[in-house]
Amino acid sequence: MTKKTDTPADSTDLLTIDPPEEAPAVPPPKKATRHVLSERFADPDLVDRIFDYVVALIPELNSAEIEPTKAAIRKEFGGVEQYVRSESVDRRKREMEREVRRMFDGRNATQIARVLNISRATVYRCLKQPGPPDEP
């Protein structure tokens, strides 16, 4: 059995570290423009993406008013995390609640839960929540 010692002279497991490369004498100038940042990061921010959709839907918008509006939105909400709910999730939830209300006869919560693949607690939660008026 071989015994390893903790002294550097006897150790064969030492790593060699290369000396650091020389740093350039003058660092390159920093450019803090939005265009440089957008080139560096592939994804545009949420404000740009929203306005891309808006301009695609309403092409007659005055482009001179878009940039100040974007700046105002960034000033108001900059640095704040915002949660944007998915409409499809809300729509599915509303449809499920509507279906539960339509199917419920007062005694069949377990059967509804099996058919819709949800729990009985969810069935009762849907029934307990006030819903929109029944549609014809």
FENGI-V418195 format. One record per residue. N is the residue number from 0. PHI is phi in whole degrees, -180 to 180 (999 if undefined). Layout:
n = (N/N)
phi = (PHI/PHI)
This chain:
n = (0/1/2/3/4/5/6/7/8/9/10/11/12/13/14/15/16/17/18/19/20/21/22/23/24/25/26/27/28/29/30/31/32/33/34/35/36/37/38/39/40/41/42/43/44/45/46/47/48/49/50/51/52/53/54/55/56/57/58/59/60/61/62/63/64/65/66/67/68/69/70/71/72/73/74/75/76/77/78/79/80/81/82/83/84/85/86/87/88/89/90/91/92/93/94/95/96/97/98/99/100/101/102/103/104/105/106/107/108/109/110/111/112/113/114/115/116/117/118/119/120/121/122/123/124/125/126/127/128/129/130/131/132/133/134/135)
phi = (999/-96/-116/-90/-107/-91/-85/-62/-69/-94/-81/-104/-99/-74/-95/-97/-112/-71/-67/-65/-70/-70/-79/-64/-65/-121/-70/-65/-67/-87/-115/-108/-93/-64/-68/-66/-65/-69/-74/-73/-108/-70/-87/-73/-75/-62/-62/-61/-66/-64/-69/-61/-65/-63/-66/-66/-79/-127/-68/-82/-63/-75/-66/-70/-91/-72/-62/-63/-68/-60/-63/-66/-66/-63/-66/-70/-112/-61/82/-104/-78/-118/-105/-111/-72/-80/-66/-66/-67/-62/-64/-63/-64/-63/-65/-65/-62/-63/-67/-62/-63/-68/-82/-72/-116/108/-136/-112/-63/-64/-64/-62/-60/-67/-64/-90/59/-132/-83/-64/-61/-68/-61/-67/-64/-65/-73/-74/-72/-68/-117/-67/-58/-61/-91/-70)
